[in-house]
Amino acid sequence: MLVLAIFVGAGAFIWPQLHGYAVTGAAYGARVACSCRFVGGRALGDCRKDFEPGMDLITLTEDTAARSVTARFPLIARQTATYRDGWGCVLETWRN
């Protein structure tokens, strides 16, 4: 029981930082991949080359009809960037 209490306490302590990194990483991934795909015209799989080291957990999906890319950090964060003429790729409003 004590181990569970310590685990829950530690999780509550690091959650804000972990959540912040996950949201930021997903937003960065969506924006970079959207630009790569819809501005650069590259394949979505090729866009992972543009990611920073340590972004291996970020997954990407594209919606060709909407010209958007969604990046996900498993179980924690999801962000979408959409290509808009004259603006480039724009992130949707952040969800906390």
C-alpha positions, 0 to 999 in steps of 0.5 A: 500500500505504501508503494502505491501511495509513493507511486501516486504521489510521484505521478502527481508531482511530475504530471504537469511537467510530463503533460506540458512536454507531451502537448508541446511535442505533439504541437511541434510534430503536427506543425512541422509535419503539416509544413513538410507535407502540404508546403514541401510536398513530401510524403508524411513518412519522410517528414519524421526526418525533420523531428528533433531527437527524442520524438520517437513516441509522437505518431502522425496521421494526415487528413488529405481532404482537410489538408491537416496533420494530427500528432499524438503523444500516447494517452496524453496529448493530441494536436492538429495543424491545418494548411491554410492558403496564405498562412501556411500550417496553423495549429488548432487551438491548444487543448489542455 
